[in-house]
Amino acid sequence: MSEKNHEGRVAHNSVPLVLSLITLPVTIGIWFNAVSSQVREPYLDEVFHVGQVQQYCRGNYWHWDPKITTPPGLYILSVLFYKITGRCDLDALRFVNALSLFAIFFFLLHTAPPVSPRSAKQLPSQKSTPLLPLATLCPQQIHSALNVCLFPPLFFFCALYYTDVASTLSVLFFTRHLLENNSRGPSSFFQACISIVLAIISLSFRQTNIFWVGIFPIVLLALGALHQDVQSERPPDGKSVVLQAWGDATLYDPQMRDSILDDFWLTCISTVTLALRALYFPRTLLKVVRLVWPYLLVVGLFVSFVLWNGGVVLGDKSNHVATIHLPQMLYIWAYTSFFSFGLTYPFVAQGLLSVFASLPIAAILEPLLIFSRRKFLPRSAVVIGFVAVIAVTVKFNTIVHPFTLADNRHFTFYVFRYLLLHPAIKYLAIPIYMSCAWSVLQTLGAPAQLFEIKEDEKDDGQLLRLNDAPFGEGCTISFVMVWIGVSALQLITAPLVEPRYFILPWIMWRLRVPQAQPGASLMARPTHKNWKQWLYLETLWFIIINTGVGYVFLNWGFEWPSEPGKTQRFMW
């Protein structure tokens, strides 16, 4: 590419960056000032957090409020901010989260998406992403980073003194280091120590980060080390998958866009076979341990802390007892599909159709679907099986925490109040869970972004292959399985349902959505324009939600009879 064309591309990419650098701080500033002017006293959980950190600012580091459940990472960060500014008042403490959200934007720009186990052997190709100058980043990557920062459950808390924003920043900080470190091959001892320190820092903000700074890298890096090759062509049967995995260390890991449900089982069989093979060949097992030992140490330290502490949370242990809450993995699909409606909506109707795949009408309507592919709809037996499993889960494992129905300030109070109006309602939601799950997974299977090259951008008659999207290969089944598994470990141990708990699973999902038009035909060639339309729709959807929730929070205050004169507000 000529120097003139390169300069033109840099100038073109600078426009969305400048717009984002204006839009995000202005949006944060508007929300922050609105909350600061109307909510002058610590609200809800802020009462505990603000009181604790102000003790720290006064040098009383041995004081601890027994109602606080999370470690003091946010308080330590706030004390550092206090040392710089000399302020430890409510506005200054809230401003720490506003700055943290702005920092998340830059980490998203310079952080490649979580690497797929399929491409773990090609990690060196990932290292160019974090090192790109800001002006050379593609517009879609910049816009996507802006949208993640506008994600409603995350954006809302940038004006309140909660742990969620800073905790998310700490995980992204760790993820960036993980990708940069492993792009250079096996970690040196010094780099491994840095990984351990960053993981511990992240855990100081929230204990559940262990799943993203401990389990997540262990599984991804281990799977990447176990296989020598990747097979994408669908084998005739499971036996072939086992033979190839054992004999040639070949991982069956097709792209989501080319997959059907059977491929999930085959990938699972392939993964298990590779794990057994590593136990049989010590050299492979040693290679895995060499890669993941820092994160194994982090997990070991965390388990030791839990045993010493007598539980995961620090305080109020009686109301935060870990349990098995499987319906959380039903709620995540509705949660993701709703908030990412700008990306998932082309698949929602198809998901409903998949639920009724056993009906004759499904065969009639399938040719009319916008995303046609072989064996699109699941088999009737599969649908019936999933419905039965979900129904049993809803029947015997639906947990409604006392806090959920005791506090009408949270939106989840109203969701569960309607779900529990009649025993049949929670079963009527099963088609919604299934259609949302379908839409979320199918969005990951959209074709990867391709770029049109103009004639004047050819170099010596050769067509340039551009790879300036955040990721070009799309999402593979192995990553989807890891994402679902790690998200499940985080969520199903929590009896309480809160939108804040789903922030990290959503971000990890959003970072792997291919840069293409969701629902586009596999035969179509997506362009910049296709993806821009969906990004703008996502931005608009987030702005609508944030505006509505912000207005309700600020203007629909009410009083409890038990606390006259004190304004209560609706919030996530």
C-alpha positions in Angstrom: 0.0 0.0 0.0 1.4 3.4 -0.9 2.3 6.0 1.7 -0.5 8.2 0.5 -3.1 5.4 0.9 -1.8 4.6 4.3 -2.0 8.2 5.5 -5.6 8.3 4.1 -6.6 5.2 6.0 -5.1 6.6 9.2 -7.0 9.8 8.7 -10.2 7.9 8.0 -9.8 5.8 11.1 -9.0 8.9 13.3 -12.5 10.2 12.8 -14.4 7.6 14.8 -11.7 7.7 17.4 -12.0 11.4 17.9 -15.8 11.1 17.9 -15.6 8.4 20.5 -13.2 10.4 22.6 -15.8 13.2 22.6 -18.9 11.1 22.9 -17.9 8.9 25.8 -16.6 11.5 28.3 -19.5 13.8 27.4 -22.0 11.0 28.1 -20.2 10.0 31.3 -20.1 13.6 32.3 -23.9 14.2 31.8 -24.8 11.1 33.8 -22.3 11.8 36.5 -23.4 15.4 37.0 -27.1 14.4 37.0 -26.5 11.8 39.7 -24.2 14.1 41.7 -26.7 16.9 41.7 -29.7 14.9 42.7 -28.3 12.0 44.8 -26.3 13.9 47.4 -26.1 11.1 50.0 -24.6 7.6 49.6 -27.3 5.4 48.1 -28.0 1.8 48.9 -24.7 -0.2 49.0 -22.8 3.1 48.7 -23.4 3.6 52.4 -21.1 0.7 53.3 -18.5 1.3 50.6 -18.2 5.1 51.3 -18.1 4.6 55.0 -15.3 2.0 54.7 -13.1 3.9 52.3 -13.4 7.1 54.3 -12.1 5.2 57.3 -9.1 4.3 55.1 -8.7 7.9 54.0 -8.4 8.8 57.7 -5.7 6.2 58.1 -7.8 3.7 60.0 -6.8 0.7 57.9 -7.8 -1.8 60.6 -11.5 -0.9 60.5 -13.8 -3.2 58.5 -17.6 -3.1 58.1 -18.9 -6.6 58.6 -21.7 -6.0 56.1 -19.2 -5.6 53.2 -18.7 -8.8 51.2 -16.0 -7.9 48.7 -12.2 -7.3 49.3 -10.8 -3.8 49.6 -9.4 -3.4 46.1 -11.7 -0.4 45.2 -10.9 1.2 48.5 -7.2 1.0 48.0 -7.6 2.5 44.5 -9.7 5.3 46.0 -7.1 6.0 48.6 -4.5 6.4 45.9 -6.8 8.8 44.2 -7.2 10.6 47.5 -3.4 10.9 47.9 -3.3 12.6 44.5 -6.3 14.9 44.8 -6.7 15.3 48.5 -10.4 14.5 48.2 -12.3 11.6 49.7 -15.9 13.0 49.5 -18.8 11.2 47.8 -18.3 13.0 44.4 -14.5 12.2 44.4 -15.2 8.6 45.2 -17.8 8.2 42.4 -15.4 9.9 40.0 -13.0 7.0 40.5 -15.5 4.8 38.7 -16.1 7.4 36.0 -12.4 7.4 35.3 -12.4 3.6 35.4 -15.0 3.4 32.7 -13.0 5.7 30.5 -10.0 3.6 31.1 -12.0 0.5 30.0 -12.5 2.1 26.6 -8.7 2.3 26.0 -8.1 -1.2 27.3 -10.8 -2.5 24.8 -9.0 -0.7 22.0 -5.7 -2.3 22.8 -6.9 -5.7 23.9 -7.5 -8.5 21.4 -10.6 -10.6 22.1 -10.1 -13.7 24.3 -8.2 -16.1 22.1 -9.9 -19.2 20.9 -8.3 -22.6 21.9 -8.2 -23.3 18.1 -5.8 -20.4 17.5 -3.9 -20.6 20.7 -0.9 -21.9 18.7 -1.0 -18.8 16.6 -0.9 -16.4 19.5 2.0 -14.4 18.0 -0.5 -13.1 15.4 -2.4 -11.6 18.3 0.3 -9.4 19.5 -0.1 -6.8 16.7 -3.5 -5.7 18.1 -2.4 -4.3 21.5 0.6 -2.5 19.9 -1.3 -0.7 17.1 -1.2 3.1 17.3 -4.7 4.5 18.2 -5.0 6.2 14.8 -4.5 3.0 12.9 -7.3 1.0 14.7 -10.2 0.1 12.5 -13.4 2.1 12.9 -15.4 -1.0 13.9 -13.0 -1.8 16.7 -13.3 1.8 18.1 -17.1 1.8 17.8 -17.4 -1.6 19.5 -15.2 -0.4 22.4 -17.5 2.6 22.8 -20.6 0.3 22.8 -19.2 -1.9 25.4 -18.6 1.1 27.7 -22.2 2.1 27.1 -23.5 -1.3 28.1 -26.3 -0.3 30.5 -25.5 -2.4 33.6 -21.9 -1.2 33.4 -22.5 2.4 32.4 -25.1 2.9 35.1 -22.6 2.3 37.9 -19.9 4.7 36.6 -21.7 7.5 38.6 -22.1 5.5 41.8 -19.5 4.1 44.2 -19.9 0.4 43.5 -17.2 -2.2 42.7 -18.4 -3.3 39.3 -16.7 -0.8 37.0 -13.3 -1.0 38.6 -13.6 -4.8 38.9 -14.3 -5.0 35.2 -11.3 -2.8 34.4 -9.0 -5.1 36.5 -10.1 -8.2 34.5 -9.5 -6.4 31.2 -6.1 -5.3 32.5 -5.3 -8.9 33.2 -6.7 -10.1 29.9 -4.5 -7.7 28.0 -1.4 -8.8 29.8 -2.3 -12.5 29.2 -2.6 -12.0 25.5 0.6 -9.9 25.2 2.6 -12.2 27.4 1.5 -15.5 25.6 2.0 -13.9 22.2 5.7 -14.2 22.9 5.6 -17.9 23.7 6.0 -19.6 27.1 6.2 -17.1 29.9 9.4 -16.2 31.6 9.4 -16.5 35.4 9.2 -12.7 35.7 6.2 -12.5 33.3 4.6 -15.3 35.2 5.0 -13.4 38.4 3.4 -10.3 36.8 0.4 -12.5 35.8 0.0 -13.7 39.3 0.2 -10.2 40.7 -2.4 -8.9 38.2 -4.7 -11.8 38.9 -4.5 -11.1 42.7 -5.1 -7.4 42.1 -8.3 -8.4 40.2 -9.4 -10.7 42.9 -9.0 -7.8 45.4 -11.9 -6.1 43.7 -14.2 -9.1 43.5 -13.8 -12.7 44.4 -15.8 -14.1 41.4 -13.1 -12.7 39.1 -11.2 -16.0 39.9 -13.2 -17.6 37.1 -11.8 -15.1 34.5 -8.3 -14.6 35.8 -7.8 -18.2 36.9 -10.0 -20.8 35.3 -10.5 -19.0 32.0 -6.8 -18.8 31.1 -6.1 -22.3 32.4 -8.6 -23.9 30.1 -7.9 -21.8 27.0 -4.1 -22.2 27.2 -4.3 -25.9 28.1 -6.5 -26.6 25.1 -4.2 -24.7 22.9 -1.2 -26.7 24.1 -3.0 -30.1 23.8 -3.6 -30.1 20.1 -1.1 -30.1 17.2 -3.7 -29.6 14.5 -7.3 -28.5 13.9 -9.9 -30.3 11.9 -12.9 -28.3 10.7 -14.5 -30.8 8.3 -17.3 -32.8 9.9 -16.1 -36.4 10.5 -18.4 -39.4 9.7 -18.7 -40.4 13.4 -17.4 -40.0 16.9 -14.9 -42.8 16.4 -13.0 -40.8 13.8 -12.8 -37.8 16.1 -11.3 -40.0 18.9 -8.8 -41.7 16.5 -7.6 -38.3 15.1 -7.4 -36.7 18.6 -5.4 -39.7 20.0 -3.2 -40.5 17.0 -2.5 -37.0 15.6 -3.4 -34.7 18.5 -6.0 -33.1 16.2 -8.8 -31.0 17.8 -12.1 -31.1 16.1 -13.1 -27.4 16.4 -15.3 -26.0 13.5 -16.4 -22.4 13.2 -19.7 -21.6 14.8 -21.0 -20.4 11.5 -20.6 -23.9 10.0 -21.8 -25.9 13.0 -24.8 -27.8 14.1 -25.6 -29.2 17.5 -23.8 -32.5 16.8 -20.6 -30.6 16.5 -20.7 -29.6 20.1 -20.7 -33.2 21.2 -17.9 -34.1 18.8 -15.8 -31.2 20.0 -16.4 -32.3 23.6 -15.3 -35.9 22.7 -12.3 -34.5 20.9 -11.3 -32.4 23.9 -11.7 -35.2 26.4 -9.6 -37.5 24.2 -6.8 -34.9 24.0 -6.9 -34.6 27.8 -6.5 -38.4 28.2 -3.8 -38.4 25.7 -1.9 -35.8 27.7 -2.0 -38.0 30.7 -0.6 -40.9 28.6 2.2 -38.7 27.2 4.0 -36.9 30.0 5.8 -34.5 27.7 2.5 -33.0 26.6 1.3 -32.8 30.2 4.6 -31.0 31.1 4.0 -28.6 28.3 0.5 -27.8 29.6 1.8 -27.3 33.2 4.5 -25.0 32.0 2.0 -22.7 30.4 -0.7 -22.7 33.1 1.3 -23.0 36.3 0.9 -19.2 37.3 -2.9 -19.5 37.0 -2.9 -22.9 38.9 -1.1 -21.1 41.7 -3.7 -18.3 41.7 -6.5 -20.8 41.9 -4.6 -22.6 44.7 -4.2 -19.3 46.6 -7.9 -18.5 46.2 -8.9 -22.0 47.5 -6.7 -21.5 50.5 -8.3 -18.1 51.2 -11.8 -19.7 51.0 -10.8 -22.4 53.4 -9.2 -19.9 55.8 -12.1 -17.5 55.5 -14.8 -20.1 55.9 -16.5 -18.9 52.6 -16.0 -16.8 49.6 -17.5 -13.5 50.9 -15.8 -11.5 53.6 -18.9 -10.3 55.5 -22.6 -11.0 55.8 -22.0 -14.6 55.1 -25.4 -15.8 56.2 -27.0 -14.0 53.3 -24.4 -15.0 50.7 -24.1 -18.7 50.9 -22.8 -20.4 47.8 -25.3 -22.8 46.3 -26.2 -24.6 43.1 -28.5 -22.3 41.1 -28.8 -23.8 37.6 -31.5 -21.4 36.3 -28.9 -18.7 36.2 -27.8 -20.3 33.0 -31.3 -19.7 31.6 -31.3 -16.1 32.7 -28.0 -15.4 30.9 -29.5 -16.1 27.5 -32.5 -13.7 28.1 -30.1 -11.1 29.6 -27.7 -11.2 26.7 -30.3 -11.4 24.0 -32.2 -8.4 25.5 -29.2 -6.1 26.0 -27.7 -7.1 22.7 -31.0 -6.9 20.8 -29.3 -4.7 18.2 -27.2 -7.7 17.2 -29.3 -10.7 18.1 -32.8 -9.7 16.9 -32.4 -11.3 13.4 -32.2 -14.7 15.2 -34.9 -14.3 17.9 -37.8 -15.2 15.6 -35.7 -18.1 14.3 -35.1 -19.2 17.8 -38.8 -19.4 18.5 -39.2 -21.4 15.3 -36.5 -23.8 16.5 -38.5 -24.4 19.7 -41.4 -25.6 17.6 -39.2 -27.5 15.1 -41.2 -30.7 15.6 -44.3 -29.0 14.2 -45.1 -29.4 10.5 -45.3 -25.6 10.1 -41.6 -25.4 10.8 -40.7 -27.3 7.7 -42.9 -24.9 5.7 -41.4 -21.7 7.2 -37.7 -22.8 7.1 -37.1 -21.7 3.5 -38.3 -18.2 4.4 -35.6 -17.8 7.1 -33.1 -15.0 6.4 -30.1 -17.2 7.5 -30.5 -20.4 5.5 -28.1 -23.2 6.0 -28.0 -27.0 6.0 -29.9 -28.7 8.9 -30.8 -25.3 10.3 -33.5 -26.4 12.7 -32.7 -28.9 15.4 -34.3 -32.3 15.4 -37.5 -32.8 17.2 -36.0 -35.2 19.8 -33.3 -32.6 20.6 -35.9 -29.8 21.1 -38.0 -32.1 23.3 -35.0 -33.1 25.3 -33.9 -29.5 26.0 -37.4 -28.5 27.0 -37.6 -31.5 29.4 -34.2 -30.6 31.0 -35.1 -26.9 31.3 -38.5 -27.8 32.8 -37.0 -30.0 35.4 -34.4 -27.3 36.2 -37.1 -24.7 36.6 -39.2 -27.0 38.7 -36.7 -28.2 41.2 -33.9 -25.6 41.2 -35.6 -22.1 40.9 -34.2 -20.1 43.8 -35.7 -16.8 44.8 -33.3 -15.1 47.3 -35.1 -13.2 50.1 -33.4 -10.0 49.0 -35.0 -10.3 45.6 -38.6 -10.0 46.8 -37.8 -7.8 49.8 -36.4 -4.9 47.9 -38.6 -3.3 45.3 -35.9 -0.8 44.3 -34.3 -3.3 41.9 -35.8 -4.3 38.5 -35.3 -8.0 39.3 -38.0 -7.6 42.0 -40.6 -6.9 39.3 -39.3 -9.6 36.9 -39.6 -12.3 39.6 -42.9 -10.9 40.9 -44.5 -11.5 37.5 -42.7 -14.9 37.0 -44.2 -16.0 40.3 -47.7 -14.7 39.8 -48.8 -18.2 38.7 -46.9 -21.5 38.8 -47.4 -21.9 35.1 -45.7 -18.6 34.1 -42.2 -19.8 34.8 -42.8 -22.7 32.4 -44.2 -20.5 29.8 -40.8 -18.7 29.8 -39.1 -21.8 28.5 -39.5 -20.9 24.8 -38.1 -17.5 25.6 -35.0 -19.0 27.2 -34.5 -21.3 24.2 -35.0 -18.7 21.6 -32.7 -16.3 23.3 -30.0 -19.0 23.6 -30.4 -19.7 19.9 -30.1 -16.0 19.1 -27.0 -15.5 21.3 -25.1 -18.5 19.9 -26.1 -17.8 16.3 -24.8 -14.2 16.6 -21.4 -15.7 17.4 -21.7 -17.7 14.2 -22.1 -14.8 11.9 -19.6 -14.6 9.1 -16.3 -12.9 9.9 -15.6 -9.4 8.6 -14.2 -9.1 5.2 -13.0 -5.9 3.6 -13.5 -4.6 0.1 -10.2 -3.5 -1.5 -10.3 -0.7 -4.1 -8.1 -0.8 -7.1 -5.8 2.0 -5.8 -5.1 0.0 -2.7 -3.5 -2.9 -4.6 0.3 -3.3 -4.2 2.2 -4.5 -7.3 -0.9 -6.1 -8.7 -1.5 -8.2 -5.6 -4.7 -8.0 -3.6 -3.9 -6.9 -0.1 -5.3 -9.1 2.7 -6.4 -6.7 5.4 -6.7 -7.9 9.0 -7.6 -4.7 10.8 -10.7 -6.1 12.4 -10.4 -7.0 16.0 -10.6 -10.6 14.9 -11.0 -12.1 11.5 -11.5 -15.8 12.0 -14.8 -15.7 13.8 -15.8 -17.8 16.8 -15.2 -21.5 17.2 -17.1 -24.1 19.1 -14.3 -24.7 21.6 -14.4 -21.1 22.7 -18.2 -21.1 23.0 -18.0 -24.2 25.3 -15.3 -22.6 27.4 -17.3 -19.4 27.7 -20.4 -21.2 28.7 -18.5 -23.3 31.2 -16.7 -20.5 32.9 -19.9 -18.3 32.9 -21.7 -21.2 34.5 -19.1 -21.6 37.3 -19.4 -17.9 38.1 -23.2 -17.7 38.0 -24.7 -21.0 39.3 -22.9 -20.6 42.6 -24.8 -17.3 43.3 -28.3 -17.6 44.8 -29.0 -13.9 44.1 -29.9 -12.8 40.6 -28.5 -9.4 39.8 -27.8 -7.8 36.4 -24.3 -6.8 37.6 -23.3 -10.4 38.0 -23.6 -11.0 34.2 -21.4 -8.1 33.1 -18.2 -10.0 32.6 -19.9 -13.0 30.8 -21.5 -10.5 28.5 -18.3 -8.7 27.7 -16.4 -11.9 27.0 -19.3 -12.9 24.7 -19.4 -9.4 23.0 -15.7 -9.4 22.3 -16.1 -12.6 20.3 -19.0 -11.5 18.1 -17.6 -11.5 14.6 -17.3 -8.2 12.9 -20.0 -8.8 10.4 -23.7 -8.3 9.9 -25.6 -10.8 12.2 -27.9 -12.9 10.1 -26.0 -12.3 6.9 -26.1 -15.2 4.4 -23.0 -17.4 4.3 -22.8 -16.7 0.6 -22.9 -12.9 1.1 -19.7 -10.9 1.4 -20.2 -8.4 4.3 -18.6 -5.0 4.1 -17.8 -2.2 6.4 -21.2 -0.7 5.8 -23.0 -3.9 6.9 -21.3 -3.9 10.3 -21.6 -0.2 10.8 -25.4 -0.4 10.6 -25.6 -2.9 13.4 -23.1 -1.0 15.5 -25.1 2.1 15.3 -28.3 0.2 16.1 -26.5 -1.3 19.1 -25.4 2.2 20.2 -29.0 3.6 19.8 -30.4 0.7 21.8 -28.0 1.3 24.7 -28.7 5.0 24.7 -32.4 4.3 24.9 -32.0 1.9 27.8 -29.5 4.2 29.6 -31.8 7.2 29.1 -34.8 5.4 30.4 -33.2 3.8 33.4 -31.4 7.1 34.3 -34.7 9.1 34.1 -36.5 6.5 36.3 -33.6 6.5 38.8 -33.5 10.3 39.1 -37.1 11.2 38.8 -39.3 8.4 40.0 -38.2 8.4 43.6 -40.6 7.1 46.2 -40.7 6.6 50.0 -41.0 3.6 52.2 -43.5 4.0 55.1 -40.8 2.6 57.3 -38.3 5.3 56.3 -40.3 8.5 55.8 -38.4 11.4 54.3 -35.8 9.2 52.6 -36.0 8.9 48.8 -35.8 5.4 47.4 -34.9 4.9 43.7 -35.3 2.2 41.1 -32.0 0.8 39.7 -30.4 -2.3 38.3 
